[in-house]
């Protein structure tokens, strides 16, 4: 009896193994070739050669982003990106002040105050996205989608101190620096790209960067003079 049970067990085991091998083969065969490429990364620091006299200056309000071929539909990242971003209004302040989003993502505008606000948007000059100007009741929410890369200034006409910037970017490869100015962008497909740092008081600074498979490239970016 013990022998029969043993044989049955072995047969089941080998069938299971064969099934598993078949499954693994199918998974391997279905994997797109692009997924086999290893990614690289970029790390660095954002610094300011000049400190602007503006009271609203926050060094961490910078955005670092990559542009170049193959980034907009890089495998494995498009699906992972959250497609909704929130621009809140708390204590007569837009939160966050700087909101980077991917083109085509939904931006949710929420009035978290008990006071009437107003959302007035101004585009970066290319007129690629539809701008709007509307009042917003306390506690209410509405959404808008910006389809093209742009830098959009957001104001409240009722409270002049309320300012925000929505930076619409072409892909998910962007970030904001930490308190010490350091940043990192990882999971980048190998290639040659432009890396740009943006700040509302300085504009943009860009350099070319080569990202190699399985490697981390160091790039420091320095803002020189504030915009006039
Ligand atoms: Cu307001």
py3Dmol code that shows the C-alpha trace and the ligand (Angstrom):
import py3Dmol

protein = """\
ATOM      1  CA  UNK A   1       0.000   0.000   0.000  1.00  0.00           C
ATOM      2  CA  UNK A   2       2.789   2.381   0.958  1.00  0.00           C
ATOM      3  CA  UNK A   3       4.432   1.725  -2.426  1.00  0.00           C
ATOM      4  CA  UNK A   4       1.314   2.568  -4.411  1.00  0.00           C
ATOM      5  CA  UNK A   5       0.774   5.752  -2.489  1.00  0.00           C
ATOM      6  CA  UNK A   6       4.374   6.691  -3.117  1.00  0.00           C
ATOM      7  CA  UNK A   7       4.025   6.077  -6.860  1.00  0.00           C
ATOM      8  CA  UNK A   8       0.822   8.109  -7.037  1.00  0.00           C
ATOM      9  CA  UNK A   9       2.516  10.913  -5.149  1.00  0.00           C
ATOM     10  CA  UNK A  10       5.475  10.947  -7.552  1.00  0.00           C
ATOM     11  CA  UNK A  11       3.187  10.963 -10.563  1.00  0.00           C
ATOM     12  CA  UNK A  12       1.225  13.887  -9.170  1.00  0.00           C
ATOM     13  CA  UNK A  13       4.451  15.703  -8.366  1.00  0.00           C
ATOM     14  CA  UNK A  14       5.904  15.238 -11.824  1.00  0.00           C
ATOM     15  CA  UNK A  15       2.649  16.344 -13.427  1.00  0.00           C
ATOM     16  CA  UNK A  16       2.680  19.419 -11.224  1.00  0.00           C
ATOM     17  CA  UNK A  17       6.292  20.177 -12.159  1.00  0.00           C
ATOM     18  CA  UNK A  18       5.531  19.763 -15.857  1.00  0.00           C
ATOM     19  CA  UNK A  19       2.576  22.104 -15.492  1.00  0.00           C
ATOM     20  CA  UNK A  20       4.687  24.642 -13.657  1.00  0.00           C
ATOM     21  CA  UNK A  21       7.436  24.469 -16.284  1.00  0.00           C
ATOM     22  CA  UNK A  22       4.847  24.993 -18.990  1.00  0.00           C
ATOM     23  CA  UNK A  23       3.427  27.982 -17.164  1.00  0.00           C
ATOM     24  CA  UNK A  24       6.876  29.528 -16.706  1.00  0.00           C
ATOM     25  CA  UNK A  25       7.586  28.986 -20.406  1.00  0.00           C
ATOM     26  CA  UNK A  26       4.352  30.770 -21.311  1.00  0.00           C
ATOM     27  CA  UNK A  27       5.155  33.687 -18.972  1.00  0.00           C
ATOM     28  CA  UNK A  28       8.679  33.951 -20.434  1.00  0.00           C
ATOM     29  CA  UNK A  29       7.393  33.756 -24.004  1.00  0.00           C
ATOM     30  CA  UNK A  30       4.759  36.426 -23.397  1.00  0.00           C
ATOM     31  CA  UNK A  31       7.120  38.881 -21.749  1.00  0.00           C
ATOM     32  CA  UNK A  32       7.725  41.826 -24.083  1.00  0.00           C
ATOM     33  CA  UNK A  33      11.340  42.273 -25.084  1.00  0.00           C
ATOM     34  CA  UNK A  34      11.496  45.813 -23.724  1.00  0.00           C
ATOM     35  CA  UNK A  35      10.946  44.499 -20.179  1.00  0.00           C
ATOM     36  CA  UNK A  36      14.236  42.607 -20.363  1.00  0.00           C
ATOM     37  CA  UNK A  37      16.184  45.841 -20.581  1.00  0.00           C
ATOM     38  CA  UNK A  38      17.591  46.887 -17.250  1.00  0.00           C
ATOM     39  CA  UNK A  39      16.909  50.436 -16.167  1.00  0.00           C
ATOM     40  CA  UNK A  40      19.237  53.056 -14.720  1.00  0.00           C
ATOM     41  CA  UNK A  41      18.873  56.115 -12.549  1.00  0.00           C
ATOM     42  CA  UNK A  42      19.957  59.685 -11.923  1.00  0.00           C
ATOM     43  CA  UNK A  43      20.777  61.208  -8.552  1.00  0.00           C
ATOM     44  CA  UNK A  44      21.985  64.697  -7.690  1.00  0.00           C
ATOM     45  CA  UNK A  45      21.422  67.915  -5.877  1.00  0.00           C
ATOM     46  CA  UNK A  46      19.539  71.107  -6.732  1.00  0.00           C
ATOM     47  CA  UNK A  47      21.348  74.265  -5.610  1.00  0.00           C
ATOM     48  CA  UNK A  48      20.809  78.010  -5.940  1.00  0.00           C
ATOM     49  CA  UNK A  49      23.721  80.359  -6.718  1.00  0.00           C
ATOM     50  CA  UNK A  50      21.583  83.334  -5.672  1.00  0.00           C
ATOM     51  CA  UNK A  51      18.919  83.508  -2.979  1.00  0.00           C
ATOM     52  CA  UNK A  52      16.052  85.634  -4.313  1.00  0.00           C
ATOM     53  CA  UNK A  53      14.637  88.372  -2.037  1.00  0.00           C
ATOM     54  CA  UNK A  54      11.135  86.969  -2.575  1.00  0.00           C
ATOM     55  CA  UNK A  55       9.493  85.899   0.705  1.00  0.00           C
ATOM     56  CA  UNK A  56       7.730  83.002  -0.980  1.00  0.00           C
ATOM     57  CA  UNK A  57      11.031  81.376  -2.019  1.00  0.00           C
ATOM     58  CA  UNK A  58      11.174  77.696  -1.087  1.00  0.00           C
ATOM     59  CA  UNK A  59      14.180  75.717  -2.418  1.00  0.00           C
ATOM     60  CA  UNK A  60      12.105  72.529  -2.291  1.00  0.00           C
ATOM     61  CA  UNK A  61       9.513  73.986  -4.707  1.00  0.00           C
ATOM     62  CA  UNK A  62      11.680  72.909  -7.663  1.00  0.00           C
ATOM     63  CA  UNK A  63      10.700  70.146 -10.075  1.00  0.00           C
ATOM     64  CA  UNK A  64      13.266  67.912 -11.807  1.00  0.00           C
ATOM     65  CA  UNK A  65      12.110  66.140 -14.951  1.00  0.00           C
ATOM     66  CA  UNK A  66      13.407  64.157 -17.908  1.00  0.00           C
ATOM     67  CA  UNK A  67      12.527  64.602 -21.553  1.00  0.00           C
ATOM     68  CA  UNK A  68      13.553  62.518 -24.536  1.00  0.00           C
ATOM     69  CA  UNK A  69      12.607  59.646 -26.794  1.00  0.00           C
ATOM     70  CA  UNK A  70      11.159  56.467 -25.306  1.00  0.00           C
ATOM     71  CA  UNK A  71      10.206  57.964 -21.941  1.00  0.00           C
ATOM     72  CA  UNK A  72       6.570  58.789 -22.607  1.00  0.00           C
ATOM     73  CA  UNK A  73       5.574  55.144 -23.020  1.00  0.00           C
ATOM     74  CA  UNK A  74       8.389  53.376 -21.138  1.00  0.00           C
ATOM     75  CA  UNK A  75       7.326  49.847 -20.123  1.00  0.00           C
ATOM     76  CA  UNK A  76       6.048  49.225 -16.636  1.00  0.00           C
ATOM     77  CA  UNK A  77       5.686  52.852 -15.548  1.00  0.00           C
ATOM     78  CA  UNK A  78       2.740  54.183 -17.503  1.00  0.00           C
ATOM     79  CA  UNK A  79       0.314  51.833 -15.781  1.00  0.00           C
ATOM     80  CA  UNK A  80       1.811  52.473 -12.358  1.00  0.00           C
ATOM     81  CA  UNK A  81       1.400  56.246 -12.417  1.00  0.00           C
ATOM     82  CA  UNK A  82      -1.438  57.619 -10.285  1.00  0.00           C
ATOM     83  CA  UNK A  83      -3.743  59.361 -12.708  1.00  0.00           C
ATOM     84  CA  UNK A  84      -5.335  61.742 -10.220  1.00  0.00           C
ATOM     85  CA  UNK A  85      -3.601  64.664  -8.503  1.00  0.00           C
ATOM     86  CA  UNK A  86      -5.088  66.973  -5.869  1.00  0.00           C
ATOM     87  CA  UNK A  87      -4.741  70.745  -5.622  1.00  0.00           C
ATOM     88  CA  UNK A  88      -6.337  71.706  -2.306  1.00  0.00           C
ATOM     89  CA  UNK A  89      -7.095  75.085  -0.751  1.00  0.00           C
ATOM     90  CA  UNK A  90      -6.365  75.227   2.977  1.00  0.00           C
ATOM     91  CA  UNK A  91      -6.209  78.407   5.098  1.00  0.00           C
ATOM     92  CA  UNK A  92      -6.220  80.651   2.013  1.00  0.00           C
ATOM     93  CA  UNK A  93      -3.272  78.749   0.530  1.00  0.00           C
ATOM     94  CA  UNK A  94      -3.043  76.358  -2.415  1.00  0.00           C
ATOM     95  CA  UNK A  95      -1.644  73.027  -1.228  1.00  0.00           C
ATOM     96  CA  UNK A  96       0.736  72.053  -2.700  1.00  0.00           C
ATOM     97  CA  UNK A  97       2.093  75.296  -4.135  1.00  0.00           C
ATOM     98  CA  UNK A  98       3.828  73.334  -6.919  1.00  0.00           C
ATOM     99  CA  UNK A  99       2.069  70.334  -8.439  1.00  0.00           C
ATOM    100  CA  UNK A 100       3.834  68.275 -11.130  1.00  0.00           C
ATOM    101  CA  UNK A 101       1.444  66.076 -13.139  1.00  0.00           C
ATOM    102  CA  UNK A 102       1.704  63.905 -16.246  1.00  0.00           C
ATOM    103  CA  UNK A 103      -0.102  65.194 -19.343  1.00  0.00           C
ATOM    104  CA  UNK A 104      -3.542  63.592 -19.542  1.00  0.00           C
ATOM    105  CA  UNK A 105      -3.817  63.034 -15.789  1.00  0.00           C
ATOM    106  CA  UNK A 106      -6.817  64.315 -13.857  1.00  0.00           C
ATOM    107  CA  UNK A 107      -6.265  67.292 -11.560  1.00  0.00           C
ATOM    108  CA  UNK A 108      -8.807  67.545  -8.745  1.00  0.00           C
ATOM    109  CA  UNK A 109      -9.395  71.073  -7.410  1.00  0.00           C
ATOM    110  CA  UNK A 110     -10.814  71.097  -3.896  1.00  0.00           C
ATOM    111  CA  UNK A 111     -11.861  73.978  -1.665  1.00  0.00           C
ATOM    112  CA  UNK A 112     -11.016  72.777   1.855  1.00  0.00           C
ATOM    113  CA  UNK A 113     -11.833  76.174   3.397  1.00  0.00           C
ATOM    114  CA  UNK A 114     -15.168  77.487   4.682  1.00  0.00           C
ATOM    115  CA  UNK A 115     -14.762  80.548   2.442  1.00  0.00           C
ATOM    116  CA  UNK A 116     -15.508  81.077  -1.243  1.00  0.00           C
ATOM    117  CA  UNK A 117     -12.440  80.822  -3.490  1.00  0.00           C
ATOM    118  CA  UNK A 118     -11.855  81.253  -7.195  1.00  0.00           C
ATOM    119  CA  UNK A 119      -9.634  79.287  -9.565  1.00  0.00           C
ATOM    120  CA  UNK A 120      -8.086  81.326 -12.353  1.00  0.00           C
ATOM    121  CA  UNK A 121      -5.513  79.584 -14.574  1.00  0.00           C
ATOM    122  CA  UNK A 122      -2.917  81.129 -16.922  1.00  0.00           C
ATOM    123  CA  UNK A 123      -0.960  78.975 -19.361  1.00  0.00           C
ATOM    124  CA  UNK A 124       2.746  79.108 -20.141  1.00  0.00           C
ATOM    125  CA  UNK A 125       2.222  80.971 -23.428  1.00  0.00           C
ATOM    126  CA  UNK A 126       1.840  78.083 -25.888  1.00  0.00           C
ATOM    127  CA  UNK A 127      -1.978  77.995 -25.648  1.00  0.00           C
ATOM    128  CA  UNK A 128      -2.007  74.197 -25.801  1.00  0.00           C
ATOM    129  CA  UNK A 129      -4.387  73.662 -22.860  1.00  0.00           C
ATOM    130  CA  UNK A 130      -7.757  75.256 -22.201  1.00  0.00           C
ATOM    131  CA  UNK A 131      -7.599  77.759 -19.334  1.00  0.00           C
ATOM    132  CA  UNK A 132     -10.521  78.654 -17.067  1.00  0.00           C
ATOM    133  CA  UNK A 133     -11.727  81.077 -14.417  1.00  0.00           C
ATOM    134  CA  UNK A 134     -14.429  79.939 -12.032  1.00  0.00           C
ATOM    135  CA  UNK A 135     -15.515  80.476  -8.450  1.00  0.00           C
ATOM    136  CA  UNK A 136     -15.502  77.551  -6.057  1.00  0.00           C
ATOM    137  CA  UNK A 137     -17.871  77.029  -3.124  1.00  0.00           C
ATOM    138  CA  UNK A 138     -16.534  75.845   0.266  1.00  0.00           C
ATOM    139  CA  UNK A 139     -16.112  72.057   0.387  1.00  0.00           C
ATOM    140  CA  UNK A 140     -16.660  71.594  -3.355  1.00  0.00           C
ATOM    141  CA  UNK A 141     -14.508  69.709  -5.858  1.00  0.00           C
ATOM    142  CA  UNK A 142     -14.162  69.750  -9.629  1.00  0.00           C
ATOM    143  CA  UNK A 143     -11.676  68.139 -12.009  1.00  0.00           C
ATOM    144  CA  UNK A 144      -9.787  69.222 -15.095  1.00  0.00           C
ATOM    145  CA  UNK A 145      -7.375  67.409 -17.403  1.00  0.00           C
ATOM    146  CA  UNK A 146      -4.433  69.090 -19.076  1.00  0.00           C
ATOM    147  CA  UNK A 147      -3.495  67.181 -22.230  1.00  0.00           C
ATOM    148  CA  UNK A 148      -0.234  68.909 -23.197  1.00  0.00           C
ATOM    149  CA  UNK A 149       3.015  69.707 -21.366  1.00  0.00           C
ATOM    150  CA  UNK A 150       2.731  73.235 -19.979  1.00  0.00           C
ATOM    151  CA  UNK A 151       3.507  75.396 -16.958  1.00  0.00           C
ATOM    152  CA  UNK A 152       0.232  76.714 -15.583  1.00  0.00           C
ATOM    153  CA  UNK A 153      -0.081  79.525 -13.052  1.00  0.00           C
ATOM    154  CA  UNK A 154      -3.095  79.174 -10.749  1.00  0.00           C
ATOM    155  CA  UNK A 155      -4.475  82.156  -8.819  1.00  0.00           C
ATOM    156  CA  UNK A 156      -7.468  83.028  -6.711  1.00  0.00           C
ATOM    157  CA  UNK A 157      -8.865  86.407  -7.781  1.00  0.00           C
ATOM    158  CA  UNK A 158     -10.417  86.877  -4.331  1.00  0.00           C
ATOM    159  CA  UNK A 159      -7.165  86.396  -2.362  1.00  0.00           C
ATOM    160  CA  UNK A 160      -4.117  87.744  -4.163  1.00  0.00           C
ATOM    161  CA  UNK A 161      -1.637  85.802  -2.004  1.00  0.00           C
ATOM    162  CA  UNK A 162      -3.036  82.485  -3.297  1.00  0.00           C
ATOM    163  CA  UNK A 163      -0.657  81.208  -5.987  1.00  0.00           C
ATOM    164  CA  UNK A 164       0.080  77.710  -7.287  1.00  0.00           C
ATOM    165  CA  UNK A 165       1.849  76.219 -10.278  1.00  0.00           C
ATOM    166  CA  UNK A 166       0.799  73.090 -12.137  1.00  0.00           C
ATOM    167  CA  UNK A 167       3.690  71.735 -14.159  1.00  0.00           C
ATOM    168  CA  UNK A 168       2.282  69.410 -16.828  1.00  0.00           C
ATOM    169  CA  UNK A 169       5.038  67.002 -17.874  1.00  0.00           C
ATOM    170  CA  UNK A 170       5.301  64.553 -20.789  1.00  0.00           C
ATOM    171  CA  UNK A 171       6.154  61.464 -18.706  1.00  0.00           C
ATOM    172  CA  UNK A 172       6.388  59.980 -15.216  1.00  0.00           C
ATOM    173  CA  UNK A 173      10.135  60.623 -14.837  1.00  0.00           C
ATOM    174  CA  UNK A 174      10.010  63.625 -12.544  1.00  0.00           C
ATOM    175  CA  UNK A 175      10.472  64.422  -8.879  1.00  0.00           C
ATOM    176  CA  UNK A 176      10.926  67.250  -6.362  1.00  0.00           C
ATOM    177  CA  UNK A 177      14.049  67.722  -4.202  1.00  0.00           C
ATOM    178  CA  UNK A 178      14.166  66.944  -0.493  1.00  0.00           C
ATOM    179  CA  UNK A 179      15.064  69.467   2.236  1.00  0.00           C
ATOM    180  CA  UNK A 180      18.787  69.022   1.507  1.00  0.00           C
ATOM    181  CA  UNK A 181      18.262  69.614  -2.236  1.00  0.00           C
ATOM    182  CA  UNK A 182      18.882  65.991  -3.169  1.00  0.00           C
ATOM    183  CA  UNK A 183      16.749  64.197  -5.725  1.00  0.00           C
ATOM    184  CA  UNK A 184      16.650  60.855  -7.498  1.00  0.00           C
ATOM    185  CA  UNK A 185      14.899  59.573 -10.602  1.00  0.00           C
ATOM    186  CA  UNK A 186      15.022  55.795 -10.953  1.00  0.00           C
ATOM    187  CA  UNK A 187      13.649  53.108 -13.273  1.00  0.00           C
ATOM    188  CA  UNK A 188      14.804  55.076 -16.320  1.00  0.00           C
ATOM    189  CA  UNK A 189      15.284  53.149 -19.597  1.00  0.00           C
ATOM    190  CA  UNK A 190      18.886  53.459 -20.873  1.00  0.00           C
ATOM    191  CA  UNK A 191      19.336  56.390 -23.263  1.00  0.00           C
ATOM    192  CA  UNK A 192      20.389  60.005 -23.726  1.00  0.00           C
ATOM    193  CA  UNK A 193      17.987  62.544 -22.261  1.00  0.00           C
ATOM    194  CA  UNK A 194      17.619  66.148 -21.227  1.00  0.00           C
ATOM    195  CA  UNK A 195      17.279  66.654 -17.482  1.00  0.00           C
ATOM    196  CA  UNK A 196      15.668  69.931 -16.464  1.00  0.00           C
ATOM    197  CA  UNK A 197      15.120  71.650 -13.145  1.00  0.00           C
ATOM    198  CA  UNK A 198      12.285  74.194 -12.936  1.00  0.00           C
ATOM    199  CA  UNK A 199      11.541  76.749 -10.252  1.00  0.00           C
ATOM    200  CA  UNK A 200       8.905  79.476 -10.449  1.00  0.00           C
ATOM    201  CA  UNK A 201      11.427  82.202  -9.494  1.00  0.00           C
ATOM    202  CA  UNK A 202      14.303  80.919 -11.679  1.00  0.00           C
ATOM    203  CA  UNK A 203      12.767  79.364 -14.756  1.00  0.00           C
ATOM    204  CA  UNK A 204      14.599  76.339 -16.138  1.00  0.00           C
ATOM    205  CA  UNK A 205      18.116  74.908 -16.198  1.00  0.00           C
ATOM    206  CA  UNK A 206      18.881  71.841 -18.371  1.00  0.00           C
ATOM    207  CA  UNK A 207      21.747  69.492 -19.149  1.00  0.00           C
ATOM    208  CA  UNK A 208      22.127  66.361 -21.274  1.00  0.00           C
ATOM    209  CA  UNK A 209      22.452  63.101 -19.363  1.00  0.00           C
ATOM    210  CA  UNK A 210      23.324  59.552 -20.418  1.00  0.00           C
ATOM    211  CA  UNK A 211      21.537  56.816 -18.512  1.00  0.00           C
ATOM    212  CA  UNK A 212      23.167  53.379 -18.697  1.00  0.00           C
ATOM    213  CA  UNK A 213      21.628  50.026 -17.855  1.00  0.00           C
ATOM    214  CA  UNK A 214      22.065  49.127 -14.186  1.00  0.00           C
ATOM    215  CA  UNK A 215      23.960  52.341 -13.389  1.00  0.00           C
ATOM    216  CA  UNK A 216      23.304  55.521 -11.447  1.00  0.00           C
ATOM    217  CA  UNK A 217      24.464  58.773 -13.054  1.00  0.00           C
ATOM    218  CA  UNK A 218      25.187  61.813 -10.865  1.00  0.00           C
ATOM    219  CA  UNK A 219      23.885  65.193 -12.072  1.00  0.00           C
ATOM    220  CA  UNK A 220      23.867  68.357  -9.952  1.00  0.00           C
ATOM    221  CA  UNK A 221      21.805  71.266 -11.247  1.00  0.00           C
ATOM    222  CA  UNK A 222      22.348  74.889 -10.169  1.00  0.00           C
ATOM    223  CA  UNK A 223      19.960  77.782 -10.694  1.00  0.00           C
ATOM    224  CA  UNK A 224      21.965  80.952 -11.379  1.00  0.00           C
ATOM    225  CA  UNK A 225      19.867  84.149 -11.497  1.00  0.00           C
ATOM    226  CA  UNK A 226      16.206  84.625 -10.567  1.00  0.00           C
ATOM    227  CA  UNK A 227      13.834  85.656 -13.364  1.00  0.00           C
ATOM    228  CA  UNK A 228      13.289  89.415 -13.795  1.00  0.00           C
TER     229      UNK A 228
END
"""
ligand_1 = """\
1
CU
Cu -9.256 82.433 -2.427
"""
view = py3Dmol.view(width=600, height=400)
view.addModel(protein, "pdb")
view.setStyle({"model": 0}, {"cartoon": {"style": "trace"}})
view.addModel(ligand_1, "xyz")
view.setStyle({"model": 1}, {"stick": {}})
view.zoomTo()
view.show()
